[in-house]
Amino acid sequence: MAPAPAVAMQRRGTRVRRSSDAVANLAKRLLDAVQAWPGETMKVIAAHVGEKPRAHHRPMMRLKHEGRVRSTGERNATRYFPMGGKAT
């Protein structure tokens, strides 16, 4: 039973915190992708942006909080739509 905590300790040190500029840049790229392909899932959007879908959670929440993107559905069936016109 002793090896399990050691594995958990190793995982904690592997995360890298992104800067707010990096999150903002990814949010802009996500918004552009959502505007280009409205109604798509995160898997499809992530393929166009060039990141893994898991990396888009915080930037997408930021866009939703700002009212620039809305989503429908749940879990893997979630679809994303732009709100309003194209952002500058």
PyMOL Python script that loads the backbone (N, CA, C, O; Angstrom):
from pymol import cmd

cmd.read_pdbstr("""\
ATOM      1  N   MET A   1       0.806  -1.197   0.000  1.00  0.00           N
ATOM      2  CA  MET A   1       0.000   0.000   0.000  1.00  0.00           C
ATOM      3  C   MET A   1       0.852   1.266   0.000  1.00  0.00           C
ATOM      4  O   MET A   1       0.326   2.344  -0.279  1.00  0.00           O
ATOM      5  N   ALA A   2       2.098   1.180   0.290  1.00  0.00           N
ATOM      6  CA  ALA A   2       2.972   2.344   0.343  1.00  0.00           C
ATOM      7  C   ALA A   2       3.231   2.969  -1.029  1.00  0.00           C
ATOM      8  O   ALA A   2       3.391   4.188  -1.085  1.00  0.00           O
ATOM      9  N   PRO A   3       3.286   2.222  -2.147  1.00  0.00           N
ATOM     10  CA  PRO A   3       3.579   2.837  -3.441  1.00  0.00           C
ATOM     11  C   PRO A   3       2.515   3.817  -3.931  1.00  0.00           C
ATOM     12  O   PRO A   3       2.851   4.754  -4.656  1.00  0.00           O
ATOM     13  N   ALA A   4       1.266   3.640  -3.569  1.00  0.00           N
ATOM     14  CA  ALA A   4       0.202   4.521  -4.054  1.00  0.00           C
ATOM     15  C   ALA A   4       0.435   5.989  -3.687  1.00  0.00           C
ATOM     16  O   ALA A   4       0.309   6.839  -4.568  1.00  0.00           O
ATOM     17  N   PRO A   5       0.770   6.337  -2.436  1.00  0.00           N
ATOM     18  CA  PRO A   5       1.024   7.745  -2.131  1.00  0.00           C
ATOM     19  C   PRO A   5       2.215   8.309  -2.896  1.00  0.00           C
ATOM     20  O   PRO A   5       2.210   9.488  -3.251  1.00  0.00           O
ATOM     21  N   ALA A   6       3.226   7.501  -3.155  1.00  0.00           N
ATOM     22  CA  ALA A   6       4.397   7.974  -3.896  1.00  0.00           C
ATOM     23  C   ALA A   6       4.005   8.363  -5.318  1.00  0.00           C
ATOM     24  O   ALA A   6       4.506   9.357  -5.845  1.00  0.00           O
ATOM     25  N   VAL A   7       3.118   7.597  -5.945  1.00  0.00           N
ATOM     26  CA  VAL A   7       2.659   7.912  -7.294  1.00  0.00           C
ATOM     27  C   VAL A   7       1.869   9.216  -7.277  1.00  0.00           C
ATOM     28  O   VAL A   7       2.029  10.054  -8.165  1.00  0.00           O
ATOM     29  N   ALA A   8       1.026   9.386  -6.279  1.00  0.00           N
ATOM     30  CA  ALA A   8       0.249  10.614  -6.168  1.00  0.00           C
ATOM     31  C   ALA A   8       1.166  11.828  -5.980  1.00  0.00           C
ATOM     32  O   ALA A   8       0.886  12.902  -6.512  1.00  0.00           O
ATOM     33  N   MET A   9       2.227  11.669  -5.248  1.00  0.00           N
ATOM     34  CA  MET A   9       3.163  12.769  -5.027  1.00  0.00           C
ATOM     35  C   MET A   9       3.871  13.146  -6.323  1.00  0.00           C
ATOM     36  O   MET A   9       4.145  14.324  -6.549  1.00  0.00           O
ATOM     37  N   GLN A  10       4.166  12.188  -7.166  1.00  0.00           N
ATOM     38  CA  GLN A  10       4.840  12.478  -8.423  1.00  0.00           C
ATOM     39  C   GLN A  10       3.947  13.273  -9.359  1.00  0.00           C
ATOM     40  O   GLN A  10       4.438  14.153 -10.066  1.00  0.00           O
ATOM     41  N   ARG A  11       2.692  13.000  -9.385  1.00  0.00           N
ATOM     42  CA  ARG A  11       1.772  13.697 -10.284  1.00  0.00           C
ATOM     43  C   ARG A  11       1.619  15.169  -9.931  1.00  0.00           C
ATOM     44  O   ARG A  11       1.425  15.994 -10.825  1.00  0.00           O
ATOM     45  N   ARG A  12       1.699  15.509  -8.689  1.00  0.00           N
ATOM     46  CA  ARG A  12       1.505  16.895  -8.276  1.00  0.00           C
ATOM     47  C   ARG A  12       2.551  17.831  -8.867  1.00  0.00           C
ATOM     48  O   ARG A  12       2.236  18.975  -9.195  1.00  0.00           O
ATOM     49  N   GLY A  13       3.769  17.376  -9.006  1.00  0.00           N
ATOM     50  CA  GLY A  13       4.839  18.237  -9.475  1.00  0.00           C
ATOM     51  C   GLY A  13       4.907  18.403 -10.979  1.00  0.00           C
ATOM     52  O   GLY A  13       5.735  19.177 -11.458  1.00  0.00           O
ATOM     53  N   THR A  14       4.070  17.710 -11.754  1.00  0.00           N
ATOM     54  CA  THR A  14       4.172  17.769 -13.203  1.00  0.00           C
ATOM     55  C   THR A  14       3.341  18.874 -13.839  1.00  0.00           C
ATOM     56  O   THR A  14       3.521  19.160 -15.022  1.00  0.00           O
ATOM     57  N   ARG A  15       2.461  19.487 -13.114  1.00  0.00           N
ATOM     58  CA  ARG A  15       1.605  20.536 -13.684  1.00  0.00           C
ATOM     59  C   ARG A  15       2.374  21.844 -13.824  1.00  0.00           C
ATOM     60  O   ARG A  15       3.223  22.185 -12.999  1.00  0.00           O
ATOM     61  N   VAL A  16       2.052  22.559 -14.886  1.00  0.00           N
ATOM     62  CA  VAL A  16       2.655  23.862 -15.112  1.00  0.00           C
ATOM     63  C   VAL A  16       1.519  24.877 -15.204  1.00  0.00           C
ATOM     64  O   VAL A  16       0.599  24.717 -16.005  1.00  0.00           O
ATOM     65  N   ARG A  17       1.588  25.900 -14.397  1.00  0.00           N
ATOM     66  CA  ARG A  17       0.548  26.927 -14.392  1.00  0.00           C
ATOM     67  C   ARG A  17       0.767  27.877 -15.551  1.00  0.00           C
ATOM     68  O   ARG A  17       1.863  28.410 -15.724  1.00  0.00           O
ATOM     69  N   ARG A  18      -0.280  28.095 -16.352  1.00  0.00           N
ATOM     70  CA  ARG A  18      -0.178  29.017 -17.483  1.00  0.00           C
ATOM     71  C   ARG A  18      -0.359  30.451 -17.001  1.00  0.00           C
ATOM     72  O   ARG A  18      -1.083  30.709 -16.040  1.00  0.00           O
ATOM     73  N   SER A  19       0.299  31.366 -17.672  1.00  0.00           N
ATOM     74  CA  SER A  19       0.147  32.779 -17.330  1.00  0.00           C
ATOM     75  C   SER A  19      -1.212  33.274 -17.819  1.00  0.00           C
ATOM     76  O   SER A  19      -1.842  32.635 -18.661  1.00  0.00           O
ATOM     77  N   SER A  20      -1.661  34.405 -17.293  1.00  0.00           N
ATOM     78  CA  SER A  20      -2.943  34.953 -17.727  1.00  0.00           C
ATOM     79  C   SER A  20      -2.883  35.375 -19.191  1.00  0.00           C
ATOM     80  O   SER A  20      -3.900  35.335 -19.883  1.00  0.00           O
ATOM     81  N   ASP A  21      -1.705  35.781 -19.675  1.00  0.00           N
ATOM     82  CA  ASP A  21      -1.551  36.121 -21.093  1.00  0.00           C
ATOM     83  C   ASP A  21      -1.730  34.881 -21.969  1.00  0.00           C
ATOM     84  O   ASP A  21      -2.347  34.955 -23.031  1.00  0.00           O
ATOM     85  N   ALA A  22      -1.194  33.748 -21.528  1.00  0.00           N
ATOM     86  CA  ALA A  22      -1.335  32.509 -22.289  1.00  0.00           C
ATOM     87  C   ALA A  22      -2.799  32.069 -22.334  1.00  0.00           C
ATOM     88  O   ALA A  22      -3.274  31.604 -23.370  1.00  0.00           O
ATOM     89  N   VAL A  23      -3.508  32.211 -21.227  1.00  0.00           N
ATOM     90  CA  VAL A  23      -4.926  31.856 -21.182  1.00  0.00           C
ATOM     91  C   VAL A  23      -5.728  32.798 -22.082  1.00  0.00           C
ATOM     92  O   VAL A  23      -6.629  32.354 -22.793  1.00  0.00           O
ATOM     93  N   ALA A  24      -5.408  34.092 -22.056  1.00  0.00           N
ATOM     94  CA  ALA A  24      -6.102  35.068 -22.902  1.00  0.00           C
ATOM     95  C   ALA A  24      -5.844  34.790 -24.386  1.00  0.00           C
ATOM     96  O   ALA A  24      -6.755  34.900 -25.207  1.00  0.00           O
ATOM     97  N   ASN A  25      -4.613  34.434 -24.724  1.00  0.00           N
ATOM     98  CA  ASN A  25      -4.278  34.123 -26.112  1.00  0.00           C
ATOM     99  C   ASN A  25      -5.034  32.881 -26.585  1.00  0.00           C
ATOM    100  O   ASN A  25      -5.557  32.857 -27.699  1.00  0.00           O
ATOM    101  N   LEU A  26      -5.091  31.866 -25.752  1.00  0.00           N
ATOM    102  CA  LEU A  26      -5.821  30.649 -26.101  1.00  0.00           C
ATOM    103  C   LEU A  26      -7.316  30.939 -26.186  1.00  0.00           C
ATOM    104  O   LEU A  26      -8.000  30.367 -27.035  1.00  0.00           O
ATOM    105  N   ALA A  27      -7.837  31.808 -25.331  1.00  0.00           N
ATOM    106  CA  ALA A  27      -9.254  32.179 -25.377  1.00  0.00           C
ATOM    107  C   ALA A  27      -9.582  32.870 -26.696  1.00  0.00           C
ATOM    108  O   ALA A  27     -10.641  32.627 -27.275  1.00  0.00           O
ATOM    109  N   LYS A  28      -8.686  33.729 -27.176  1.00  0.00           N
ATOM    110  CA  LYS A  28      -8.913  34.403 -28.456  1.00  0.00           C
ATOM    111  C   LYS A  28      -8.924  33.396 -29.601  1.00  0.00           C
ATOM    112  O   LYS A  28      -9.767  33.470 -30.495  1.00  0.00           O
ATOM    113  N   ARG A  29      -7.980  32.453 -29.566  1.00  0.00           N
ATOM    114  CA  ARG A  29      -7.942  31.417 -30.608  1.00  0.00           C
ATOM    115  C   ARG A  29      -9.192  30.543 -30.554  1.00  0.00           C
ATOM    116  O   ARG A  29      -9.719  30.143 -31.592  1.00  0.00           O
ATOM    117  N   LEU A  30      -9.665  30.248 -29.342  1.00  0.00           N
ATOM    118  CA  LEU A  30     -10.892  29.470 -29.184  1.00  0.00           C
ATOM    119  C   LEU A  30     -12.097  30.229 -29.742  1.00  0.00           C
ATOM    120  O   LEU A  30     -12.935  29.649 -30.432  1.00  0.00           O
ATOM    121  N   LEU A  31     -12.178  31.516 -29.442  1.00  0.00           N
ATOM    122  CA  LEU A  31     -13.289  32.324 -29.939  1.00  0.00           C
ATOM    123  C   LEU A  31     -13.294  32.345 -31.464  1.00  0.00           C
ATOM    124  O   LEU A  31     -14.348  32.214 -32.085  1.00  0.00           O
ATOM    125  N   ASP A  32     -12.128  32.509 -32.062  1.00  0.00           N
ATOM    126  CA  ASP A  32     -12.037  32.486 -33.523  1.00  0.00           C
ATOM    127  C   ASP A  32     -12.514  31.147 -34.078  1.00  0.00           C
ATOM    128  O   ASP A  32     -13.219  31.113 -35.087  1.00  0.00           O
ATOM    129  N   ALA A  33     -12.140  30.055 -33.437  1.00  0.00           N
ATOM    130  CA  ALA A  33     -12.549  28.724 -33.890  1.00  0.00           C
ATOM    131  C   ALA A  33     -14.051  28.516 -33.723  1.00  0.00           C
ATOM    132  O   ALA A  33     -14.697  27.936 -34.596  1.00  0.00           O
ATOM    133  N   VAL A  34     -14.613  28.986 -32.608  1.00  0.00           N
ATOM    134  CA  VAL A  34     -16.056  28.846 -32.379  1.00  0.00           C
ATOM    135  C   VAL A  34     -16.828  29.662 -33.410  1.00  0.00           C
ATOM    136  O   VAL A  34     -17.882  29.231 -33.878  1.00  0.00           O
ATOM    137  N   GLN A  35     -16.313  30.841 -33.769  1.00  0.00           N
ATOM    138  CA  GLN A  35     -16.976  31.655 -34.780  1.00  0.00           C
ATOM    139  C   GLN A  35     -16.867  31.023 -36.163  1.00  0.00           C
ATOM    140  O   GLN A  35     -17.786  31.143 -36.973  1.00  0.00           O
ATOM    141  N   ALA A  36     -15.759  30.356 -36.435  1.00  0.00           N
ATOM    142  CA  ALA A  36     -15.573  29.712 -37.729  1.00  0.00           C
ATOM    143  C   ALA A  36     -16.390  28.422 -37.845  1.00  0.00           C
ATOM    144  O   ALA A  36     -16.881  28.100 -38.927  1.00  0.00           O
ATOM    145  N   TRP A  37     -16.539  27.684 -36.745  1.00  0.00           N
ATOM    146  CA  TRP A  37     -17.270  26.416 -36.723  1.00  0.00           C
ATOM    147  C   TRP A  37     -18.299  26.413 -35.602  1.00  0.00           C
ATOM    148  O   TRP A  37     -18.129  25.682 -34.626  1.00  0.00           O
ATOM    149  N   PRO A  38     -19.369  27.213 -35.711  1.00  0.00           N
ATOM    150  CA  PRO A  38     -20.362  27.250 -34.631  1.00  0.00           C
ATOM    151  C   PRO A  38     -21.099  25.913 -34.504  1.00  0.00           C
ATOM    152  O   PRO A  38     -21.372  25.238 -35.497  1.00  0.00           O
ATOM    153  N   GLY A  39     -21.406  25.556 -33.282  1.00  0.00           N
ATOM    154  CA  GLY A  39     -22.167  24.347 -33.023  1.00  0.00           C
ATOM    155  C   GLY A  39     -21.337  23.077 -32.963  1.00  0.00           C
ATOM    156  O   GLY A  39     -21.896  21.981 -32.939  1.00  0.00           O
ATOM    157  N   GLU A  40     -20.031  23.199 -32.939  1.00  0.00           N
ATOM    158  CA  GLU A  40     -19.162  22.023 -32.886  1.00  0.00           C
ATOM    159  C   GLU A  40     -18.831  21.657 -31.440  1.00  0.00           C
ATOM    160  O   GLU A  40     -19.024  22.450 -30.518  1.00  0.00           O
ATOM    161  N   THR A  41     -18.330  20.438 -31.267  1.00  0.00           N
ATOM    162  CA  THR A  41     -17.921  19.968 -29.949  1.00  0.00           C
ATOM    163  C   THR A  41     -16.502  20.457 -29.654  1.00  0.00           C
ATOM    164  O   THR A  41     -15.804  20.942 -30.544  1.00  0.00           O
ATOM    165  N   MET A  42     -16.092  20.323 -28.409  1.00  0.00           N
ATOM    166  CA  MET A  42     -14.751  20.748 -28.008  1.00  0.00           C
ATOM    167  C   MET A  42     -13.680  19.924 -28.717  1.00  0.00           C
ATOM    168  O   MET A  42     -12.602  20.440 -29.014  1.00  0.00           O
ATOM    169  N   LYS A  43     -13.958  18.681 -28.985  1.00  0.00           N
ATOM    170  CA  LYS A  43     -12.982  17.830 -29.670  1.00  0.00           C
ATOM    171  C   LYS A  43     -12.664  18.378 -31.060  1.00  0.00           C
ATOM    172  O   LYS A  43     -11.500  18.413 -31.459  1.00  0.00           O
ATOM    173  N   VAL A  44     -13.678  18.803 -31.791  1.00  0.00           N
ATOM    174  CA  VAL A  44     -13.486  19.353 -33.132  1.00  0.00           C
ATOM    175  C   VAL A  44     -12.801  20.715 -33.046  1.00  0.00           C
ATOM    176  O   VAL A  44     -11.879  20.994 -33.813  1.00  0.00           O
ATOM    177  N   ILE A  45     -13.241  21.556 -32.129  1.00  0.00           N
ATOM    178  CA  ILE A  45     -12.650  22.887 -31.963  1.00  0.00           C
ATOM    179  C   ILE A  45     -11.189  22.764 -31.561  1.00  0.00           C
ATOM    180  O   ILE A  45     -10.341  23.489 -32.081  1.00  0.00           O
ATOM    181  N   ALA A  46     -10.889  21.860 -30.646  1.00  0.00           N
ATOM    182  CA  ALA A  46      -9.515  21.675 -30.188  1.00  0.00           C
ATOM    183  C   ALA A  46      -8.610  21.223 -31.324  1.00  0.00           C
ATOM    184  O   ALA A  46      -7.444  21.616 -31.374  1.00  0.00           O
ATOM    185  N   ALA A  47      -9.116  20.416 -32.224  1.00  0.00           N
ATOM    186  CA  ALA A  47      -8.316  19.971 -33.364  1.00  0.00           C
ATOM    187  C   ALA A  47      -7.942  21.145 -34.264  1.00  0.00           C
ATOM    188  O   ALA A  47      -6.843  21.173 -34.817  1.00  0.00           O
ATOM    189  N   HIS A  48      -8.839  22.111 -34.415  1.00  0.00           N
ATOM    190  CA  HIS A  48      -8.552  23.289 -35.233  1.00  0.00           C
ATOM    191  C   HIS A  48      -7.601  24.255 -34.526  1.00  0.00           C
ATOM    192  O   HIS A  48      -6.787  24.914 -35.174  1.00  0.00           O
ATOM    193  N   VAL A  49      -7.702  24.338 -33.219  1.00  0.00           N
ATOM    194  CA  VAL A  49      -6.853  25.247 -32.442  1.00  0.00           C
ATOM    195  C   VAL A  49      -5.457  24.658 -32.261  1.00  0.00           C
ATOM    196  O   VAL A  49      -4.472  25.394 -32.212  1.00  0.00           O
ATOM    197  N   GLY A  50      -5.372  23.337 -32.162  1.00  0.00           N
ATOM    198  CA  GLY A  50      -4.079  22.684 -32.033  1.00  0.00           C
ATOM    199  C   GLY A  50      -3.674  22.345 -30.616  1.00  0.00           C
ATOM    200  O   GLY A  50      -2.487  22.171 -30.340  1.00  0.00           O
ATOM    201  N   GLU A  51      -4.623  22.248 -29.722  1.00  0.00           N
ATOM    202  CA  GLU A  51      -4.366  21.865 -28.331  1.00  0.00           C
ATOM    203  C   GLU A  51      -5.271  20.694 -27.983  1.00  0.00           C
ATOM    204  O   GLU A  51      -6.195  20.373 -28.730  1.00  0.00           O
ATOM    205  N   LYS A  52      -5.006  20.062 -26.858  1.00  0.00           N
ATOM    206  CA  LYS A  52      -5.880  18.999 -26.384  1.00  0.00           C
ATOM    207  C   LYS A  52      -7.144  19.626 -25.809  1.00  0.00           C
ATOM    208  O   LYS A  52      -7.087  20.730 -25.269  1.00  0.00           O
ATOM    209  N   PRO A  53      -8.292  18.941 -25.915  1.00  0.00           N
ATOM    210  CA  PRO A  53      -9.545  19.502 -25.394  1.00  0.00           C
ATOM    211  C   PRO A  53      -9.473  19.870 -23.911  1.00  0.00           C
ATOM    212  O   PRO A  53     -10.089  20.852 -23.496  1.00  0.00           O
ATOM    213  N   ARG A  54      -8.744  19.113 -23.118  1.00  0.00           N
ATOM    214  CA  ARG A  54      -8.642  19.376 -21.676  1.00  0.00           C
ATOM    215  C   ARG A  54      -7.994  20.730 -21.396  1.00  0.00           C
ATOM    216  O   ARG A  54      -8.295  21.352 -20.377  1.00  0.00           O
ATOM    217  N   ALA A  55      -7.123  21.192 -22.268  1.00  0.00           N
ATOM    218  CA  ALA A  55      -6.424  22.466 -22.072  1.00  0.00           C
ATOM    219  C   ALA A  55      -7.327  23.670 -22.296  1.00  0.00           C
ATOM    220  O   ALA A  55      -6.939  24.797 -21.988  1.00  0.00           O
ATOM    221  N   HIS A  56      -8.522  23.449 -22.826  1.00  0.00           N
ATOM    222  CA  HIS A  56      -9.403  24.565 -23.173  1.00  0.00           C
ATOM    223  C   HIS A  56     -10.446  24.888 -22.120  1.00  0.00           C
ATOM    224  O   HIS A  56     -11.242  25.808 -22.312  1.00  0.00           O
ATOM    225  N   HIS A  57     -10.466  24.166 -21.025  1.00  0.00           N
ATOM    226  CA  HIS A  57     -11.524  24.370 -20.032  1.00  0.00           C
ATOM    227  C   HIS A  57     -11.527  25.795 -19.477  1.00  0.00           C
ATOM    228  O   HIS A  57     -12.555  26.470 -19.528  1.00  0.00           O
ATOM    229  N   ARG A  58     -10.398  26.259 -18.950  1.00  0.00           N
ATOM    230  CA  ARG A  58     -10.355  27.582 -18.332  1.00  0.00           C
ATOM    231  C   ARG A  58     -10.577  28.707 -19.351  1.00  0.00           C
ATOM    232  O   ARG A  58     -11.345  29.625 -19.065  1.00  0.00           O
ATOM    233  N   PRO A  59      -9.938  28.674 -20.522  1.00  0.00           N
ATOM    234  CA  PRO A  59     -10.213  29.734 -21.500  1.00  0.00           C
ATOM    235  C   PRO A  59     -11.674  29.756 -21.958  1.00  0.00           C
ATOM    236  O   PRO A  59     -12.236  30.828 -22.182  1.00  0.00           O
ATOM    237  N   MET A  60     -12.292  28.577 -22.097  1.00  0.00           N
ATOM    238  CA  MET A  60     -13.697  28.538 -22.515  1.00  0.00           C
ATOM    239  C   MET A  60     -14.595  29.084 -21.419  1.00  0.00           C
ATOM    240  O   MET A  60     -15.559  29.794 -21.706  1.00  0.00           O
ATOM    241  N   MET A  61     -14.291  28.763 -20.165  1.00  0.00           N
ATOM    242  CA  MET A  61     -15.079  29.323 -19.063  1.00  0.00           C
ATOM    243  C   MET A  61     -14.957  30.847 -19.034  1.00  0.00           C
ATOM    244  O   MET A  61     -15.923  31.548 -18.732  1.00  0.00           O
ATOM    245  N   ARG A  62     -13.782  31.345 -19.345  1.00  0.00           N
ATOM    246  CA  ARG A  62     -13.564  32.793 -19.402  1.00  0.00           C
ATOM    247  C   ARG A  62     -14.435  33.424 -20.489  1.00  0.00           C
ATOM    248  O   ARG A  62     -15.055  34.463 -20.260  1.00  0.00           O
ATOM    249  N   LEU A  63     -14.484  32.804 -21.667  1.00  0.00           N
ATOM    250  CA  LEU A  63     -15.314  33.313 -22.760  1.00  0.00           C
ATOM    251  C   LEU A  63     -16.795  33.256 -22.408  1.00  0.00           C
ATOM    252  O   LEU A  63     -17.545  34.177 -22.732  1.00  0.00           O
ATOM    253  N   LYS A  64     -17.221  32.189 -21.751  1.00  0.00           N
ATOM    254  CA  LYS A  64     -18.617  32.069 -21.356  1.00  0.00           C
ATOM    255  C   LYS A  64     -18.976  33.113 -20.307  1.00  0.00           C
ATOM    256  O   LYS A  64     -20.060  33.694 -20.355  1.00  0.00           O
ATOM    257  N   HIS A  65     -18.070  33.354 -19.359  1.00  0.00           N
ATOM    258  CA  HIS A  65     -18.304  34.350 -18.321  1.00  0.00           C
ATOM    259  C   HIS A  65     -18.408  35.755 -18.919  1.00  0.00           C
ATOM    260  O   HIS A  65     -19.206  36.570 -18.457  1.00  0.00           O
ATOM    261  N   GLU A  66     -17.609  36.034 -19.936  1.00  0.00           N
ATOM    262  CA  GLU A  66     -17.637  37.340 -20.605  1.00  0.00           C
ATOM    263  C   GLU A  66     -18.840  37.491 -21.529  1.00  0.00           C
ATOM    264  O   GLU A  66     -19.084  38.583 -22.042  1.00  0.00           O
ATOM    265  N   GLY A  67     -19.598  36.416 -21.752  1.00  0.00           N
ATOM    266  CA  GLY A  67     -20.773  36.471 -22.620  1.00  0.00           C
ATOM    267  C   GLY A  67     -20.434  36.420 -24.096  1.00  0.00           C
ATOM    268  O   GLY A  67     -21.228  36.875 -24.920  1.00  0.00           O
ATOM    269  N   ARG A  68     -19.280  35.881 -24.453  1.00  0.00           N
ATOM    270  CA  ARG A  68     -18.867  35.824 -25.855  1.00  0.00           C
ATOM    271  C   ARG A  68     -19.189  34.480 -26.493  1.00  0.00           C
ATOM    272  O   ARG A  68     -19.231  34.371 -27.718  1.00  0.00           O
ATOM    273  N   VAL A  69     -19.419  33.446 -25.668  1.00  0.00           N
ATOM    274  CA  VAL A  69     -19.722  32.102 -26.143  1.00  0.00           C
ATOM    275  C   VAL A  69     -20.811  31.521 -25.268  1.00  0.00           C
ATOM    276  O   VAL A  69     -20.852  31.773 -24.064  1.00  0.00           O
ATOM    277  N   ARG A  70     -21.698  30.739 -25.875  1.00  0.00           N
ATOM    278  CA  ARG A  70     -22.690  30.003 -25.095  1.00  0.00           C
ATOM    279  C   ARG A  70     -22.559  28.531 -25.455  1.00  0.00           C
ATOM    280  O   ARG A  70     -22.047  28.184 -26.520  1.00  0.00           O
ATOM    281  N   SER A  71     -23.020  27.679 -24.566  1.00  0.00           N
ATOM    282  CA  SER A  71     -22.940  26.248 -24.824  1.00  0.00           C
ATOM    283  C   SER A  71     -24.280  25.592 -24.570  1.00  0.00           C
ATOM    284  O   SER A  71     -25.082  26.065 -23.764  1.00  0.00           O
ATOM    285  N   THR A  72     -24.510  24.491 -25.275  1.00  0.00           N
ATOM    286  CA  THR A  72     -25.700  23.683 -25.058  1.00  0.00           C
ATOM    287  C   THR A  72     -25.266  22.237 -24.930  1.00  0.00           C
ATOM    288  O   THR A  72     -24.231  21.849 -25.472  1.00  0.00           O
ATOM    289  N   GLY A  73     -26.033  21.445 -24.228  1.00  0.00           N
ATOM    290  CA  GLY A  73     -25.710  20.035 -24.054  1.00  0.00           C
ATOM    291  C   GLY A  73     -24.867  19.807 -22.819  1.00  0.00           C
ATOM    292  O   GLY A  73     -24.557  20.738 -22.076  1.00  0.00           O
ATOM    293  N   GLU A  74     -24.505  18.562 -22.613  1.00  0.00           N
ATOM    294  CA  GLU A  74     -23.736  18.178 -21.431  1.00  0.00           C
ATOM    295  C   GLU A  74     -22.603  17.245 -21.819  1.00  0.00           C
ATOM    296  O   GLU A  74     -22.698  16.501 -22.795  1.00  0.00           O
ATOM    297  N   ARG A  75     -21.553  17.294 -21.058  1.00  0.00           N
ATOM    298  CA  ARG A  75     -20.394  16.409 -21.188  1.00  0.00           C
ATOM    299  C   ARG A  75     -19.877  16.352 -22.616  1.00  0.00           C
ATOM    300  O   ARG A  75     -19.544  17.393 -23.182  1.00  0.00           O
ATOM    301  N   ASN A  76     -19.801  15.169 -23.215  1.00  0.00           N
ATOM    302  CA  ASN A  76     -19.243  15.028 -24.554  1.00  0.00           C
ATOM    303  C   ASN A  76     -20.162  15.551 -25.644  1.00  0.00           C
ATOM    304  O   ASN A  76     -19.729  15.718 -26.785  1.00  0.00           O
ATOM    305  N   ALA A  77     -21.417  15.812 -25.320  1.00  0.00           N
ATOM    306  CA  ALA A  77     -22.376  16.321 -26.297  1.00  0.00           C
ATOM    307  C   ALA A  77     -22.483  17.843 -26.253  1.00  0.00           C
ATOM    308  O   ALA A  77     -23.379  18.401 -26.888  1.00  0.00           O
ATOM    309  N   THR A  78     -21.612  18.528 -25.533  1.00  0.00           N
ATOM    310  CA  THR A  78     -21.669  19.977 -25.427  1.00  0.00           C
ATOM    311  C   THR A  78     -21.266  20.611 -26.747  1.00  0.00           C
ATOM    312  O   THR A  78     -20.254  20.244 -27.343  1.00  0.00           O
ATOM    313  N   ARG A  79     -22.068  21.565 -27.195  1.00  0.00           N
ATOM    314  CA  ARG A  79     -21.814  22.302 -28.432  1.00  0.00           C
ATOM    315  C   ARG A  79     -21.623  23.772 -28.070  1.00  0.00           C
ATOM    316  O   ARG A  79     -22.258  24.274 -27.143  1.00  0.00           O
ATOM    317  N   TYR A  80     -20.750  24.458 -28.799  1.00  0.00           N
ATOM    318  CA  TYR A  80     -20.409  25.852 -28.486  1.00  0.00           C
ATOM    319  C   TYR A  80     -20.818  26.764 -29.630  1.00  0.00           C
ATOM    320  O   TYR A  80     -20.611  26.451 -30.802  1.00  0.00           O
ATOM    321  N   PHE A  81     -21.408  27.908 -29.261  1.00  0.00           N
ATOM    322  CA  PHE A  81     -21.892  28.878 -30.223  1.00  0.00           C
ATOM    323  C   PHE A  81     -21.401  30.280 -29.849  1.00  0.00           C
ATOM    324  O   PHE A  81     -21.325  30.609 -28.665  1.00  0.00           O
ATOM    325  N   PRO A  82     -21.067  31.107 -30.844  1.00  0.00           N
ATOM    326  CA  PRO A  82     -20.655  32.482 -30.547  1.00  0.00           C
ATOM    327  C   PRO A  82     -21.859  33.329 -30.189  1.00  0.00           C
ATOM    328  O   PRO A  82     -22.975  33.069 -30.640  1.00  0.00           O
ATOM    329  N   MET A  83     -21.622  34.339 -29.376  1.00  0.00           N
ATOM    330  CA  MET A  83     -22.664  35.290 -29.006  1.00  0.00           C
ATOM    331  C   MET A  83     -22.353  36.614 -29.694  1.00  0.00           C
ATOM    332  O   MET A  83     -21.245  37.132 -29.549  1.00  0.00           O
ATOM    333  N   GLY A  84     -23.290  37.167 -30.428  1.00  0.00           N
ATOM    334  CA  GLY A  84     -23.063  38.460 -31.063  1.00  0.00           C
ATOM    335  C   GLY A  84     -22.174  38.367 -32.271  1.00  0.00           C
ATOM    336  O   GLY A  84     -22.020  37.302 -32.871  1.00  0.00           O
ATOM    337  N   GLY A  85     -21.571  39.527 -32.636  1.00  0.00           N
ATOM    338  CA  GLY A  85     -20.716  39.615 -33.813  1.00  0.00           C
ATOM    339  C   GLY A  85     -19.310  39.152 -33.568  1.00  0.00           C
ATOM    340  O   GLY A  85     -18.963  38.715 -32.471  1.00  0.00           O
ATOM    341  N   LYS A  86     -18.503  39.251 -34.596  1.00  0.00           N
ATOM    342  CA  LYS A  86     -17.093  38.828 -34.504  1.00  0.00           C
ATOM    343  C   LYS A  86     -16.335  39.808 -33.629  1.00  0.00           C
ATOM    344  O   LYS A  86     -16.462  41.021 -33.791  1.00  0.00           O
ATOM    345  N   ALA A  87     -15.542  39.279 -32.698  1.00  0.00           N
ATOM    346  CA  ALA A  87     -14.759  40.104 -31.791  1.00  0.00           C
ATOM    347  C   ALA A  87     -13.572  40.706 -32.512  1.00  0.00           C
ATOM    348  O   ALA A  87     -13.064  40.143 -33.482  1.00  0.00           O
ATOM    349  N   THR A  88     -13.137  41.854 -32.028  1.00  0.00           N
ATOM    350  CA  THR A  88     -11.957  42.501 -32.626  1.00  0.00           C
ATOM    351  C   THR A  88     -10.748  42.299 -31.778  1.00  0.00           C
ATOM    352  O   THR A  88      -9.666  42.772 -32.123  1.00  0.00           O
TER     353      THR A  88
END
""", "prot")
cmd.dss("prot")
cmd.show_as("cartoon", "prot")
cmd.util.cbc("prot")
cmd.orient("prot")
